[in-house]
């Protein structure tokens, strides 16, 4: 009887330990999916990002020059020397590779400004006027600077087609290479190649096309139901077709979603939250098997329209692998990481999000990180 009792106790303890391991593994997988923004030009022990990396093991961070919630500078950038030290310190916090990301397209979307000692970076539109040699030069210069700083993920190139020159967030800012989708694909491929040479992961954006919009998703809802053209998919078709996965099954780029709404894609949800767009269109129809990352979930088109937990459930089930949590929208939240992990963890426990899906996404991210080490 004593032996039986002892056996039961040992078995229950073993089951408890196994459950604890599974729970920790789930938390680690969720954290791997998070790209997080933070304040600070140097690391201090009381900065939440130190905890987020050391304790939670988040997948990456994103650097900004301007802090939108306070309307002040600096946020993370004051000089080349300072950025390089910050990146070294960030990377040194964890045992695994950290994605250190930035939006560095050039032109108006330029975090590494000349006033901080960085070189001039042409906009995609301006560089394209000089042809492929000009684009390659800009891409190479950008990639070399990012590599020297320790930045290994650039949310560029912009692969939006300039179908509407008056689009407030694409055309008017000179962010598109061309109104010709084949030219966009050609120049985006150059950026992928040059950044890959420097160990910098590229990110094509904004799928499935933001160039025709009449509104800015940073500010609120943008409906492209009457303006979007299928030619906006051409760059993605060409780039997905021409970039093959390596022996580990990884691609040298990821794809970022757009928050625009199109009733012809999905009558209910914008692209970032739509399974019809991210899974049916991007994965199944275009056969893309790389990482899908959301555009910033703090943008008005998301934050103003959806409760946070609902947004997370929808985008994960739609097919997103990484979540961009800029902390650079209307509010700054030091607890964004534990809050997000807890919400997603509970969604899995409640059967609303698949555990297998979370693990698959985390493994995609880890494989890509290994390819750039």
Secondary structure, DSSP 8 states (H G I E B T S, - for coil): -HHHHHHHHHHHHHHHHHHHHHHHHHHHHHHHTEEEE---SS--TT-HHHHHHHTT--SEEE--SSBTTTTBS-SS-S-HHHHHHHHHHHHTTSSS--EEEE-EEETTEESS-GGGT------HHHHHTTHHHHHHHHHHHHHHHHHHHT--EE---B----S-TT-TTTGGGT--S-SSHHHHHHHHHHHHHHHHHTT-BEEEEEET--TT-SS-TTTS--B-TTT--GGGGHHHHHHHHH----TTS--SEEEEE---B-TTT-SSS-GGG-HIIIIIIIIIIT---S-EE-S-TTSHHHHTTS-HHHHHHHHHHHT--BEEE-S-SS---TTHHHHHHHHHHHHHHTTSS-HHHHHHHHHHHHHHHHHH-
